[in-house]
């Protein structure tokens, strides 16, 4: 979500992307960013199941 991460074609840019890049260089690790399929952060439905980013983390 703007301005933390914005889509620019097939690339992402913004504060969080810059921060992640700087930290990964400092601590020497690699990462992949994957957008969630439904584009949501996450809410629960009537049965308590999560959707969005939280749902993907919970489901593994």
ABEGO torsion letter per residue (X at the ends): XOAABBBBEABBBEAAAAAAAAAAAAAGBBBBBBBBAAGBAEBBBAAGBBBEAAAAAAAX
